[in-house]
Amino acid sequence: PLHRHCKAMNLGEKVESLRRKLNDLEDHLEDVDCLPAATRKSAKEERARADEALRKVAHKLKSRCDALDGVLPFITHLQDMETDLLPWLDDMARYVATESGKLTETPADLVAKIAAVNDLALKVGAHKVEVEDVVLYGESALELVTSYEQDNMCQSARDLGVHIVDVQNRYNDLKLQLDVLSVDLGNQEGLKESLAVIQKGLDKVQEYVDNFPQPRLVEADLKQYISDIDSELNDIHALEDSVRQLNEQFPDAQSDPAVQEVLAHLDDAKQKLQDKKDELRDKCDMLDALSADIADINNAIRGILPHTNTVPLTDVRSVEENRKYQEELEPRISSLEDKLGKLEEVHARISQDCNPADVKRLESKIT
C-alpha cells in the first residue's frame, strides 16, 4: 500500500504538470492574432475536453491517495497485532495436534488429557477478541483500498482478502478441533463411568459364580437354589441391556476393548449359571425318581415273605416245595438287585458336590 501511495502521488504531480502546460498553451493561443476564428474555437473546445479529462483523472488520483492515506494506519496496526497472533496460531495448532495424538490407556491418562484440552480451549477463547480485531482491521483496510475502484481490485487487495479469511479460518479450525476432541473425551469419560457401574454389577455376579453354594439333597432347597440362579441370570440380562445402551449412546463403545472384555465375562458367567441350573434340575429330577425307586424297592422287599415250612427238608415233599419257592424267588431277587444297582449309580451321580450329611442320609435309605 505504501508503494501504491507513492505511485499515486507521482501520477498526481504529472497531471498537474499537464494542466499547467495546457494553460500555458491556451495563453499562447490568445496572443496569436492570425489564427482563424474557427481554429481558435476548435482549439478552445479541445482544451476544454482535455481539461475535463485531466480533472477526472486528478479527482480519481486524489481519491486514491486519500484512501491510501486512510488505510496505512490500519495496515500498520494490523501488522503489529499479527506479530504475536500468527505465531500463537502456529503454536496452538501444534499443541492441539499433540493432544489429539495422545493415548488414554488409563483413567489417569484420560483425566490429564481432558484437563489439557480444557486449558487449550480456554486459551483459544481468550484470543477470540484479538482474532476479531485482526479481521475487523483487515476488512476495514480492504474496504478503504477498494473504495475508489470496486470492480478492479489490485493483487495486494486480493491477497489481503485471502489473508483475512485464512486467519479467521485457522482460528475457527482450532476451535472446531478442540470442540470435537472435547466431545470425544467426554464420550470416553461417560463410557468409562457407565462401564464402571456395569463392572460393579458384574463383580457381584462373578463372586456368586466363583463361590457356588453346596447343594442340599432336599427338593425345597434345590428349588430355592434354582430360584437364586434365576435371579443372578436376570441381573446378567439387565447388565447386557446396559451394555447395549452403551453401544447406542457412545458410537465407539462396541469396539472398545474394555466393553468387549465385560461382554466376554458376562457370557462366561451366564454360561456357568445356566450349567449349574441344568445340573440342579437334573438333581431334582433324579431325587424324585430316587425316592420313588426306594419306596418301590422297599415295597418289593416287604412283599417277599420268608418260607414258613417247618417240615424237615429230608421229606421229599418239603424239599420239592422249597425248590419251587427258591425258583419263584430268584427272579424277584435278581430284579431287586438290578434296581439296587441302578439306585447306587443314581446315588453316585446325585451326590456329587452335595452336602455330605445329606449324602449319608440318602445312602442309609438305600442300604
TAJOFEN-V954114 format. One record per pair of residues at least 24 apart in sequence whose C-alpha atoms are under 10 Angstrom apart, sorted by sequence separation. I is the first residue (numbers start at 1). GAP is how many residues later the second one is. D is the distance in Angstrom with one decimal. If there is no record, write none. Layout:
i:I gap:GAP d:D
i:I gap:GAP d:D
This chain:
i:23 gap:24 d:8.7
i:96 gap:24 d:7.6
i:205 gap:24 d:9.9
i:208 gap:24 d:8.3
i:239 gap:24 d:9.2
i:305 gap:24 d:9.7
i:22 gap:25 d:7.0
i:95 gap:25 d:8.1
i:96 gap:25 d:9.6
i:138 gap:25 d:8.6
i:139 gap:25 d:7.3
i:304 gap:25 d:7.8
i:22 gap:26 d:9.5
i:135 gap:26 d:9.6
i:138 gap:26 d:6.2
i:139 gap:26 d:9.7
i:205 gap:26 d:10.0
i:206 gap:26 d:9.6
i:240 gap:26 d:7.6
i:340 gap:26 d:7.7
i:137 gap:27 d:9.3
i:138 gap:27 d:9.6
i:205 gap:27 d:6.4
i:239 gap:27 d:8.1
i:240 gap:27 d:9.2
i:340 gap:27 d:8.9
i:19 gap:28 d:9.8
i:22 gap:28 d:8.3
i:23 gap:28 d:9.1
i:92 gap:28 d:7.8
i:135 gap:28 d:9.3
i:136 gap:28 d:8.9
i:204 gap:28 d:9.1
i:205 gap:28 d:8.6
i:304 gap:28 d:8.3
i:22 gap:29 d:7.7
i:135 gap:29 d:5.7
i:237 gap:29 d:9.0
i:303 gap:29 d:9.9
i:304 gap:29 d:8.8
i:134 gap:30 d:7.7
i:135 gap:30 d:7.9
i:205 gap:30 d:7.7
i:236 gap:30 d:6.7
i:19 gap:31 d:8.6
i:92 gap:31 d:9.0
i:135 gap:31 d:9.8
i:204 gap:31 d:9.5
i:205 gap:31 d:7.6
i:236 gap:31 d:8.7
i:301 gap:31 d:9.1
i:18 gap:32 d:9.6
i:19 gap:32 d:6.8
i:92 gap:32 d:8.1
i:135 gap:32 d:7.6
i:300 gap:32 d:8.3
i:301 gap:32 d:8.6
i:18 gap:33 d:9.1
i:131 gap:33 d:9.7
i:134 gap:33 d:8.2
i:135 gap:33 d:7.0
i:202 gap:33 d:8.5
i:233 gap:33 d:9.9
i:236 gap:33 d:8.2
i:237 gap:33 d:8.8
i:300 gap:33 d:9.2
i:134 gap:34 d:8.8
i:201 gap:34 d:7.8
i:202 gap:34 d:7.5
i:236 gap:34 d:6.9
i:19 gap:35 d:7.1
i:89 gap:35 d:9.1
i:132 gap:35 d:9.7
i:201 gap:35 d:8.3
i:235 gap:35 d:9.8
i:300 gap:35 d:9.7
i:301 gap:35 d:8.0
i:18 gap:36 d:8.0
i:19 gap:36 d:8.7
i:88 gap:36 d:9.7
i:131 gap:36 d:7.5
i:132 gap:36 d:8.0
i:233 gap:36 d:8.8
i:234 gap:36 d:9.7
i:300 gap:36 d:7.7
i:131 gap:37 d:6.9
i:201 gap:37 d:9.5
i:202 gap:37 d:7.5
i:232 gap:37 d:9.5
i:233 gap:37 d:6.5
i:236 gap:37 d:10.0
i:16 gap:38 d:8.3
i:89 gap:38 d:9.7
i:198 gap:38 d:9.8
i:201 gap:38 d:7.2
i:202 gap:38 d:10.0
i:232 gap:38 d:8.6
i:233 gap:38 d:9.5
i:297 gap:38 d:9.6
i:298 gap:38 d:9.5
i:15 gap:39 d:6.5
i:16 gap:39 d:9.2
i:19 gap:39 d:10.0
i:88 gap:39 d:9.4
i:131 gap:39 d:9.9
i:132 gap:39 d:9.9
i:297 gap:39 d:6.7
i:15 gap:40 d:8.5
i:128 gap:40 d:9.9
i:131 gap:40 d:7.5
i:198 gap:40 d:9.4
i:199 gap:40 d:8.8
i:233 gap:40 d:7.0
i:296 gap:40 d:9.7
i:297 gap:40 d:9.6
i:131 gap:41 d:9.9
i:198 gap:41 d:6.1
i:229 gap:41 d:9.8
i:232 gap:41 d:7.8
i:233 gap:41 d:8.0
i:12 gap:42 d:9.9
i:15 gap:42 d:7.6
i:16 gap:42 d:7.8
i:85 gap:42 d:8.5
i:89 gap:42 d:10.0
i:197 gap:42 d:9.4
i:198 gap:42 d:8.8
i:297 gap:42 d:7.4
i:15 gap:43 d:6.5
i:128 gap:43 d:8.3
i:230 gap:43 d:8.4
i:296 gap:43 d:9.5
i:297 gap:43 d:7.9
i:14 gap:44 d:9.5
i:127 gap:44 d:9.0
i:128 gap:44 d:9.7
i:195 gap:44 d:9.9
i:198 gap:44 d:7.2
i:229 gap:44 d:6.4
i:230 gap:44 d:8.7
i:12 gap:45 d:8.3
i:13 gap:45 d:9.1
i:85 gap:45 d:7.6
i:86 gap:45 d:9.7
i:197 gap:45 d:9.5
i:198 gap:45 d:7.7
i:229 gap:45 d:8.0
i:294 gap:45 d:9.0
i:11 gap:46 d:9.3
i:12 gap:46 d:6.1
i:15 gap:46 d:9.3
i:84 gap:46 d:9.9
i:85 gap:46 d:7.7
i:125 gap:46 d:9.8
i:293 gap:46 d:7.8
i:294 gap:46 d:8.6
i:297 gap:46 d:9.8
i:11 gap:47 d:8.6
i:12 gap:47 d:9.1
i:124 gap:47 d:8.0
i:128 gap:47 d:10.0
i:195 gap:47 d:8.8
i:226 gap:47 d:9.5
i:229 gap:47 d:8.1
i:230 gap:47 d:8.1
i:293 gap:47 d:8.9
i:12 gap:48 d:9.3
i:13 gap:48 d:9.9
i:82 gap:48 d:9.0
i:124 gap:48 d:9.6
i:194 gap:48 d:8.5
i:195 gap:48 d:7.9
i:226 gap:48 d:9.7
i:229 gap:48 d:6.7
i:12 gap:49 d:6.1
i:81 gap:49 d:7.7
i:82 gap:49 d:9.0
i:85 gap:49 d:8.9
i:194 gap:49 d:8.9
i:228 gap:49 d:9.5
i:293 gap:49 d:9.4
i:294 gap:49 d:7.8
i:8 gap:50 d:10.0
i:11 gap:50 d:7.4
i:12 gap:50 d:7.4
i:81 gap:50 d:9.1
i:124 gap:50 d:7.6
i:125 gap:50 d:8.2
i:226 gap:50 d:8.5
i:227 gap:50 d:9.0
i:293 gap:50 d:7.5
i:10 gap:51 d:9.7
i:11 gap:51 d:9.9
i:124 gap:51 d:7.0
i:194 gap:51 d:9.9
i:195 gap:51 d:8.3
i:225 gap:51 d:9.6
i:226 gap:51 d:5.8
i:8 gap:52 d:9.6
i:9 gap:52 d:7.7
i:81 gap:52 d:8.4
i:82 gap:52 d:7.3
i:191 gap:52 d:10.0
i:194 gap:52 d:7.7
i:225 gap:52 d:8.3
i:226 gap:52 d:8.8
i:290 gap:52 d:9.5
i:291 gap:52 d:9.7
i:8 gap:53 d:6.1
i:9 gap:53 d:8.4
i:12 gap:53 d:9.0
i:81 gap:53 d:6.8
i:121 gap:53 d:8.8
i:226 gap:53 d:9.6
i:290 gap:53 d:6.7
i:7 gap:54 d:9.9
i:8 gap:54 d:8.1
i:80 gap:54 d:9.7
i:120 gap:54 d:9.5
i:121 gap:54 d:7.2
i:124 gap:54 d:9.1
i:223 gap:54 d:9.7
i:226 gap:54 d:6.8
i:289 gap:54 d:9.4
i:290 gap:54 d:9.6
i:8 gap:55 d:9.7
i:9 gap:55 d:9.2
i:78 gap:55 d:8.5
i:79 gap:55 d:8.9
i:120 gap:55 d:9.4
i:191 gap:55 d:7.0
i:222 gap:55 d:9.7
i:225 gap:55 d:7.8
i:226 gap:55 d:7.6
i:5 gap:56 d:9.8
i:8 gap:56 d:7.0
i:9 gap:56 d:6.9
i:78 gap:56 d:6.1
i:81 gap:56 d:9.7
i:121 gap:56 d:9.8
i:190 gap:56 d:9.4
i:191 gap:56 d:9.4
i:225 gap:56 d:9.9
i:290 gap:56 d:7.3
i:8 gap:57 d:6.2
i:77 gap:57 d:8.9
i:78 gap:57 d:8.8
i:121 gap:57 d:6.4
i:223 gap:57 d:8.0
i:286 gap:57 d:10.0
i:289 gap:57 d:9.1
i:290 gap:57 d:7.8
i:7 gap:58 d:9.3
i:8 gap:58 d:10.0
i:78 gap:58 d:9.3
i:79 gap:58 d:10.0
i:120 gap:58 d:7.8
i:121 gap:58 d:8.1
i:191 gap:58 d:8.7
i:195 gap:58 d:9.8
i:222 gap:58 d:6.4
i:223 gap:58 d:8.1
i:226 gap:58 d:10.0
i:5 gap:59 d:7.9
i:6 gap:59 d:8.6
i:75 gap:59 d:10.0
i:78 gap:59 d:6.3
i:79 gap:59 d:9.6
i:190 gap:59 d:9.5
i:191 gap:59 d:7.0
i:199 gap:59 d:9.9
i:206 gap:59 d:8.4
i:209 gap:59 d:9.8
i:210 gap:59 d:9.1
i:222 gap:59 d:7.9
i:287 gap:59 d:8.7
i:4 gap:60 d:9.1
i:5 gap:60 d:6.0
i:8 gap:60 d:9.0
i:74 gap:60 d:9.7
i:77 gap:60 d:7.9
i:78 gap:60 d:6.7
i:118 gap:60 d:8.4
i:190 gap:60 d:8.4
i:199 gap:60 d:9.6
i:202 gap:60 d:8.0
i:206 gap:60 d:8.6
i:209 gap:60 d:6.7
i:286 gap:60 d:7.0
i:287 gap:60 d:8.7
i:290 gap:60 d:9.4
i:4 gap:61 d:8.7
i:5 gap:61 d:9.0
i:76 gap:61 d:9.9
i:77 gap:61 d:9.5
i:117 gap:61 d:6.8
i:118 gap:61 d:9.7
i:121 gap:61 d:9.0
i:191 gap:61 d:9.4
i:192 gap:61 d:9.7
i:198 gap:61 d:9.7
i:202 gap:61 d:9.8
i:205 gap:61 d:8.9
i:208 gap:61 d:9.4
i:209 gap:61 d:9.1
i:212 gap:61 d:9.3
i:219 gap:61 d:9.8
i:222 gap:61 d:7.9
i:223 gap:61 d:7.7
i:286 gap:61 d:8.6
i:5 gap:62 d:8.9
i:6 gap:62 d:9.5
i:74 gap:62 d:9.7
i:75 gap:62 d:7.7
i:117 gap:62 d:9.1
i:187 gap:62 d:8.7
i:188 gap:62 d:8.2
i:191 gap:62 d:7.2
i:203 gap:62 d:9.6
i:206 gap:62 d:9.4
i:207 gap:62 d:9.8
i:210 gap:62 d:9.5
i:219 gap:62 d:10.0
i:222 gap:62 d:6.7
i:5 gap:63 d:5.8
i:74 gap:63 d:5.9
i:75 gap:63 d:7.3
i:78 gap:63 d:9.0
i:118 gap:63 d:9.9
i:187 gap:63 d:6.3
i:195 gap:63 d:8.1
i:199 gap:63 d:7.0
i:202 gap:63 d:7.9
i:203 gap:63 d:9.9
i:206 gap:63 d:6.4
i:209 gap:63 d:7.1
i:217 gap:63 d:9.9
i:221 gap:63 d:9.7
i:283 gap:63 d:9.5
i:286 gap:63 d:8.8
i:287 gap:63 d:7.4
i:4 gap:64 d:7.8
i:5 gap:64 d:7.4
i:73 gap:64 d:9.6
i:74 gap:64 d:7.3
i:117 gap:64 d:7.6
i:118 gap:64 d:7.6
i:187 gap:64 d:8.7
i:188 gap:64 d:8.8
i:195 gap:64 d:7.3
i:198 gap:64 d:8.2
i:202 gap:64 d:7.0
i:205 gap:64 d:7.4
i:206 gap:64 d:9.5
i:209 gap:64 d:6.9
i:212 gap:64 d:8.7
i:216 gap:64 d:9.9
i:219 gap:64 d:8.7
i:220 gap:64 d:9.2
i:283 gap:64 d:10.0
i:286 gap:64 d:6.8
i:287 gap:64 d:10.0
i:3 gap:65 d:9.8
i:74 gap:65 d:9.5
i:75 gap:65 d:9.4
i:117 gap:65 d:6.8
i:187 gap:65 d:8.8
i:188 gap:65 d:8.7
i:191 gap:65 d:9.5
i:205 gap:65 d:9.1
i:208 gap:65 d:9.3
i:215 gap:65 d:8.0
i:218 gap:65 d:9.6
i:219 gap:65 d:6.1
i:222 gap:65 d:9.9
i:285 gap:65 d:9.7
i:1 gap:66 d:10.0
i:2 gap:66 d:7.6
i:5 gap:66 d:10.0
i:71 gap:66 d:9.5
i:74 gap:66 d:7.4
i:75 gap:66 d:6.5
i:184 gap:66 d:9.4
i:187 gap:66 d:9.2
i:192 gap:66 d:8.6
i:199 gap:66 d:9.7
i:206 gap:66 d:9.9
i:217 gap:66 d:8.0
i:218 gap:66 d:8.4
i:219 gap:66 d:9.2
i:283 gap:66 d:8.4
i:284 gap:66 d:8.9
i:1 gap:67 d:6.6
i:2 gap:67 d:8.8
i:5 gap:67 d:9.2
i:71 gap:67 d:9.6
i:74 gap:67 d:5.7
i:75 gap:67 d:9.3
i:114 gap:67 d:9.0
i:115 gap:67 d:10.0
i:184 gap:67 d:9.8
i:191 gap:67 d:9.8
i:192 gap:67 d:9.2
i:195 gap:67 d:8.4
i:199 gap:67 d:9.7
i:202 gap:67 d:8.7
i:206 gap:67 d:9.9
i:209 gap:67 d:9.2
i:216 gap:67 d:9.8
i:217 gap:67 d:8.3
i:282 gap:67 d:9.7
i:283 gap:67 d:5.6
i:298 gap:67 d:9.7
i:1 gap:68 d:9.2
i:73 gap:68 d:8.7
i:74 gap:68 d:9.4
i:113 gap:68 d:9.8
i:114 gap:68 d:7.2
i:117 gap:68 d:9.0
i:184 gap:68 d:9.6
i:188 gap:68 d:9.7
i:191 gap:68 d:9.0
i:205 gap:68 d:9.5
i:215 gap:68 d:9.3
i:219 gap:68 d:7.4
i:282 gap:68 d:8.2
i:283 gap:68 d:8.7
i:294 gap:68 d:9.9
i:298 gap:68 d:9.3
i:2 gap:69 d:9.4
i:71 gap:69 d:8.0
i:72 gap:69 d:7.9
i:113 gap:69 d:9.5
i:218 gap:69 d:8.2
i:219 gap:69 d:8.1
i:283 gap:69 d:9.6
i:297 gap:69 d:9.2
i:1 gap:70 d:7.9
i:2 gap:70 d:7.2
i:70 gap:70 d:9.9
i:71 gap:70 d:5.1
i:74 gap:70 d:9.5
i:114 gap:70 d:9.9
i:217 gap:70 d:7.5
i:218 gap:70 d:10.0
i:280 gap:70 d:9.3
i:295 gap:70 d:9.6
i:1 gap:71 d:7.1
i:70 gap:71 d:8.1
i:71 gap:71 d:8.0
i:114 gap:71 d:6.5
i:279 gap:71 d:9.3
i:283 gap:71 d:9.9
i:291 gap:71 d:9.2
i:294 gap:71 d:7.5
i:295 gap:71 d:9.8
i:71 gap:72 d:8.8
i:72 gap:72 d:9.7
i:113 gap:72 d:8.0
i:114 gap:72 d:8.0
i:290 gap:72 d:9.4
i:294 gap:72 d:6.7
i:2 gap:73 d:9.7
i:68 gap:73 d:9.0
i:71 gap:73 d:6.0
i:72 gap:73 d:9.6
i:293 gap:73 d:9.6
i:294 gap:73 d:9.9
i:1 gap:74 d:8.3
i:67 gap:74 d:9.1
i:70 gap:74 d:7.0
i:71 gap:74 d:6.7
i:111 gap:74 d:9.2
i:291 gap:74 d:9.2
i:69 gap:75 d:9.4
i:70 gap:75 d:8.7
i:110 gap:75 d:7.5
i:114 gap:75 d:9.0
i:287 gap:75 d:9.6
i:291 gap:75 d:9.6
i:67 gap:76 d:9.2
i:68 gap:76 d:7.3
i:69 gap:76 d:9.7
i:110 gap:76 d:9.6
i:290 gap:76 d:9.3
i:67 gap:77 d:5.4
i:68 gap:77 d:6.4
i:93 gap:77 d:8.6
i:97 gap:77 d:9.8
i:100 gap:77 d:8.8
i:66 gap:78 d:9.1
i:67 gap:78 d:6.0
i:68 gap:78 d:9.7
i:89 gap:78 d:8.6
i:93 gap:78 d:9.2
i:96 gap:78 d:7.6
i:100 gap:78 d:8.8
i:110 gap:78 d:8.0
i:111 gap:78 d:8.4
i:66 gap:79 d:9.7
i:67 gap:79 d:8.3
i:92 gap:79 d:9.4
i:96 gap:79 d:9.8
i:99 gap:79 d:9.6
i:110 gap:79 d:7.4
i:64 gap:80 d:9.2
i:65 gap:80 d:9.8
i:67 gap:80 d:7.3
i:68 gap:80 d:10.0
i:90 gap:80 d:9.1
i:93 gap:80 d:9.0
i:97 gap:80 d:8.9
i:100 gap:80 d:9.9
i:64 gap:81 d:8.0
i:67 gap:81 d:7.5
i:86 gap:81 d:8.0
i:89 gap:81 d:7.3
i:93 gap:81 d:6.7
i:96 gap:81 d:7.5
i:97 gap:81 d:9.8
i:100 gap:81 d:7.0
i:104 gap:81 d:9.3
i:107 gap:81 d:9.9
i:64 gap:82 d:9.0
i:66 gap:82 d:9.5
i:85 gap:82 d:9.3
i:89 gap:82 d:7.1
i:92 gap:82 d:7.6
i:96 gap:82 d:7.2
i:99 gap:82 d:8.9
i:100 gap:82 d:10.0
i:107 gap:82 d:8.5
i:110 gap:82 d:9.8
i:64 gap:83 d:8.4
i:65 gap:83 d:9.7
i:63 gap:84 d:8.8
i:64 gap:84 d:6.1
i:86 gap:84 d:9.6
i:93 gap:84 d:9.4
i:104 gap:84 d:9.1
i:63 gap:85 d:6.4
i:64 gap:85 d:8.7
i:75 gap:85 d:9.8
i:82 gap:85 d:9.5
i:86 gap:85 d:10.0
i:89 gap:85 d:8.4
i:96 gap:85 d:9.0
i:107 gap:85 d:8.3
i:62 gap:86 d:9.8
i:63 gap:86 d:9.8
i:61 gap:87 d:9.1
i:60 gap:88 d:7.4
i:60 gap:89 d:9.2
i:217 gap:133 d:8.1
i:217 gap:134 d:7.9
i:216 gap:135 d:9.4
i:215 gap:136 d:9.3
i:215 gap:137 d:9.2
i:216 gap:137 d:9.2
i:217 gap:137 d:6.8
i:218 gap:137 d:9.9
i:214 gap:138 d:9.8
i:215 gap:138 d:7.0
i:216 gap:138 d:5.8
i:217 gap:138 d:7.1
i:214 gap:139 d:6.3
i:215 gap:139 d:4.9
i:216 gap:139 d:5.4
i:217 gap:139 d:9.4
i:1 gap:140 d:10.0
i:213 gap:140 d:9.5
i:214 gap:140 d:5.6
i:215 gap:140 d:6.2
i:216 gap:140 d:8.8
i:217 gap:140 d:9.1
i:218 gap:140 d:7.9
i:213 gap:141 d:9.3
i:214 gap:141 d:6.1
i:215 gap:141 d:9.9
i:216 gap:141 d:8.9
i:217 gap:141 d:5.6
i:213 gap:142 d:9.7
i:214 gap:142 d:9.5
i:216 gap:142 d:6.5
i:217 gap:142 d:7.2
i:215 gap:143 d:9.4
i:216 gap:143 d:8.8
i:1 gap:144 d:8.3
i:217 gap:144 d:9.3
i:217 gap:145 d:8.2
i:4 gap:152 d:9.8
i:1 gap:155 d:7.7
i:1 gap:156 d:8.9
